[in-house]
């Protein structure tokens, strides 16, 4: 065996990460990450306890750091954190400007100039005294919304939304394309900003702050326009938006079933949330809505025939990750083993919130997705090709 043949037969060092003989790296099913993230966002909507909300942010940061890939769009969780901080700041600012008054027991901080409003604008005050309790209440409300945004950001970071499109039913394919394009906007903008910033560094651009805004916004918008045109051309060449082979009767039947199913789901959700509603508006209405929606999807999917190249597997890690997020939401909505008032502590009187044990364990349970999911596949290093020997002349 020659020297060149021995090099070609030798294994490439560093082609796969060293997992210690545990599990081979692979990409988790995108739907599992979305179920996990949406379930955790549902659990966040149940509480405004700042300790639990900060614990959710810590869990999200750990899972994203442990299981994100090296793709450019997977580095955008920092931008979602910045957006979350902006949401909290805006919420606090609006609460300070649109003052609602203070009580004698509030802790006075400062007073803004009062701006008189016309009679038709009565009930809303601009400026006035601001208390510590009002700012803390606004901060906790903003933190809850920020955690929900970070949950969606974690799903965008961990799962490729384009891969989730392949598992949708045929009847929802056009709708899935629209949702996928909408969800892909944020990762693509993050990737464009990173690429423009890297190009500015290579060109020794020294302007910072507002002066650099023009040099970043214009290339990013131009890149977004080019991506949109390429996407539209690609979708048009693949036949998206065609009329299809469905008859008018099948379209009407599908639309009627889906409309009645959605009405049943709405009525069922209302019956479950309202204790005074009749019993048939609870689980029976929701079950009927699910059956009608499934029937509509089956009938509408018959006219669409699509094949999937190398479908993503759904194995035990997918069940474990999706189950961890779902079980976390169930525990926070079950009110078992803790007082429901601990999820929404009152700031009157002002006191340090307590950390309930069961909800904290439920959130930590969602954090187990960081090691239940398989490690992501590392990018393969570029292997230099052996140089071809030049034929010598005699």
N, C-alpha and C positions, 0 to 999 in steps of 0.2 A: 504493500500500500504506500503510495507516495505521500509526501508531506502535505500537499494540497488536499488529498483525499482524507487524510487523518483529521485535518482541521474541519472539513465538512461533516465528518461523522461524529465529531466530538459534540457533546451537548453544549448549548449556549448558556453561559453563566449569567444568572440574573434574569432569565426569561420569565420565570414565575417566582413570586414571593415565597419566602420560607414560612410555611404555616405550621411547622413543628409536627407534621404528620396528622393534623386534625382534619381540616376540610379543604377541598380544592376551591380556589376562588372562582366566583361566578357572579353575574349580575342578578339581583333579586327581581322577581316579577314586579313591574311597576304598579300594578293594582294593589299589591300587598302594602307597598309604601303609602299609597293614597288612602287605603282603608285605615292604616295606622295613624296617619296624620289627621284625617277628618274625625276619627274617633277621639283623638286627643284634643282637637279643637272643640268638639262637643263637650268633653269633660271640662275644658276651660270655661265654657259658657255657664257652667253651673256655679262658679265661685268668683268672688272678688277678694279673697284673702290674699294679701300681697306675698305672704310667705309661700303659699302654694303656687302662685303665679311665677315667682322667681324660681321655684323648684322646677316648674315646667320649662322655663327658658334654659335652665342648666341641663335638663334631660335632652332637650332638642339639640343643644350645642354638643353634648357628648355623642349622641347618635349620628349627627351629621359629620362630626370629626372622625368618627370610627368607621363609617360605612359609605362615605361619598367616594366617587370615582375621581379620576384625574382629568375628566372632560372639562373644557373651558366653562361650559354653562353650570358645572357643579361647584363653582367657586363663588357663587353669588349669595350665599347665606349672610355674609357680612353686610351686604346692601339691604337685606331684609331687616337685619338688626338696626341699621341706621334709620330705615323707614319706621320701625317700631318706636325708636326713640323720638322721632319727629311727631308721631301720633300722640305720644304722651305729652310732649311739650305743647302741642297745639291744644290738646284738651285742657291742660292746666291754664294756658293763656286765655282761652275762651271763658273759662270759669271765672278768672280774675277780672276780665273786661266786662262780661255780662253778669254783673254782681246780682246776687239774690238776697242780699242782706245778711246780717249776722244777729245772733241771739246774745243775750247778756252772758251766757256761759261759754261763748266761743273765745278762742285766743286770737286777739286782734294782732295783725301783722303790719299792714300798711293800708293807705287809702289812696285810690286813684281819683283824678278830677272827675266830678260828676257832669255828665252831658245831658241836658234836658231833652226829652223826646216828645213828639207831638201826641195828641190825644188818641189818634188811631193806632199808635204804637204803644199803648198803655200795657202795663204788665211786664215790660222788659226795661231794665235799668242799665245804663252804660256808665261804668265807673262807680266809685263808692268804696266803702270799707271792704277789706278782704281779710278773711280769717284763715287760720291754719287748718281748721276742719274742712273748709270748702276746698282748699287746694289738695288736701290728702284724699278727699272723696273723688275729685277729678282725676288725680293721679292713679288711683286704683282702677277707676273705670277705663282710663286710657291704657293702663297696663293689661287689662283683660283683652281689649281689642288688639293690642300689640302682640300678645301671645297667640291670638288666632291668626294674625298675619304671619307670624313666625312659623306656625304649624304648616300653613300653605307654602311658605318659603322652603321649609324642610322637605316637603313633598316634591317641590320643583327641583330641589338640589339633589335629592336621592334618586328620583325616578325620572326617566326620560318620558315626557308626555306623548311623544310620537310612538313609542312602543306600546303604550296603553291603548292606542287607537285600534290596534290589530285584534284586540279581544272583545270589542264592542259587537253587539248583534248587528246583522246586516241592515235592519230597519233603522238603526240609529247611526249609520255610517256617515251620512252627510252632516248630521248634527255633531257627531264626534269630531269630524274634520274641523268644523267651526270652533268648537270648544278647544281642540288641541292647538289650533292656530292662535287663539286668544291667550291660552296659558303659556305658549311658547314665547310670547312677546317679552316678558320680563327676563328670562334667561338670555335671549338674544341681545337685548339692550345691554345687559351686564357684559356679555362677551364683546360687544362693539365698543363699550367704554374702555374695557381693558385693552383692547387692541389699539385704540386711538391713543390712550395714555402711554402704551409701550412705544408707539411710533414717535410720540413727542419726546420721550426720553432719548431715543436713538438720534433724534434730530437736535438734541441739546436745547430743547425748549425750556426757558427759565421762567416764563410768566406763570404766576400762581394766583389762586383766588378767583375773583370776578374777571380779571384780565384773561385768564385761561379759559373762561367759559365759552367764549365764541369759538376758540380753536378746538373745543371738544364737542359742542352741541352740533355745529354744522356738519362735521364728518359723520357723527353718529346718525343724524337724520338722513344724510345721503346714503349711508350704509343700510338703514332700515328701509328706505325706498327701493334700493336695489334688491334687497331680500324679498320684498313684497312682489316686485315684478317677476323675479325668478320663480317664486312660489306660485303666482298666478299662471305663468307660462307652463310650469310643470303640472299643475292640477288640470289645466285645460288639455294638455297633451295626453293625460291619463283618463280623460272622459268624465271628470267631476262636473256635476251640474246637468247631466243629461236627463232626459225625460224618463227613461226606463221603460220597462215592458208591462207595468202594472195597469190594469184596467181601472176605469172610473169607479166601478162598483167596489173593487178591492180597496181602493184608496179611501172611499167613504166608510167602509166597514172598519178599516184600520184606524182612521181618525176618530170614529165614534167610540170604539173600544178604548182608545188611549184617553180620550176626553172623559169618559165615564170613570175610567180607572184613576185618573188624577183627581177627579172630584171625590171618589171614595177614599183616596189617601188623605186628602185635605180634611174630609169629615172625620176620618179615623184619628188623625193627629189632634184635631180639636176635641174629640171625645176623650182622648187619653189625658189631655192637659187640663180639661175642665171637669172637675169632680161633680158638678151639678148637671152635666149633659146626660141625655138618655144612654142606656147601656148599648143600644144598637149602633151608636155613633162611635164607639170605641174600637175594640179589636174586630168585631164583625165587619164594620165598614172598611177598616184597613185591609182585612183579609180579602174582601170582595174587590177592593181597588187593586190589590196585587194580582189577583187572578185575571182581572180584565186587562191590566197592563201587559201581563205575560202573554195573554192571548193575542193582543194587538201586535206585540213584537213578533210573535211566531207567524202570524198571517202576513205582516209586512215584510218579514225577512225571507219569505219564500220567493219573492221576485228578485232578490239580490243573491248572487252566487259569487263568493270571493274565496280565494285561496290565501294561505299564510305561509310564507317562507320561513322555516326554522322557528316555529312558535316557541314562546317562552314557557318553560316548565313551571308547574305549580306543585311544589313538593312540601315536605315537612317544614322547612324554614319559612315558607310563605304563610302556612297556617299558623305558625308560632308568632310571627310578627303581627299579622292581622289580628290574631286572638289577643295578644298583649295589649294592643290599643283599644280593642273593643271591650275587653274585661275592665280596663281602667275607667272607661266611660260608664259602664254598668255599675261599678262600685261607687262612683260619685253620684249617681242618680238613685241608688237603692236606699240611701240613708240607713244603712245597717252598720252598727258598731260605733256610731258617733252622732253627735248632735248636729242637726242641719244648720243651726245658727252659727256653728264654727266655720262654715263655708262662706258666710257673708257677715263678718264681724261688724259691729256698729262702732262708729267713731264718736258717739255721744253716750257716755263720756269718753274722752280721748284716752286710749289705753293701748298697750302693745298687743297685737293679735296673737292668738295661740296657734300652734301647729297641730292640727288633728292627726292622729296616728294612721287611721285607716285611709283617708284621702291621700296622705303623703306616701303610704305604701302603694296605693293604686297608681300614683304618678311614677314612682320608682319602678313599678311593674312595667309600665310603658317603656321605661328606659332600658329594659332587658333586650329590646330589639337591637341594641348596639352590639351584642354578642350572639343573639339568636340568628341574625342574618349572616350569611356566608361573607367572607372578606371579599371586597371587590377585586376584580382582575387588574393586575398592574399592567401598564403599557409595556409592550415588548420593545426592548432597545433595538436600535438599528444595527443590523449585522453587516459589516463591510464585505462586499463581494471580492473574491480573489481576482487579482488583476490577470487579464489574459496575457500570456507570453507572446511577445512579438516574434514573428518568424525572421530568423537571421538570414543574411545573404552570404553566400560563399564566394 
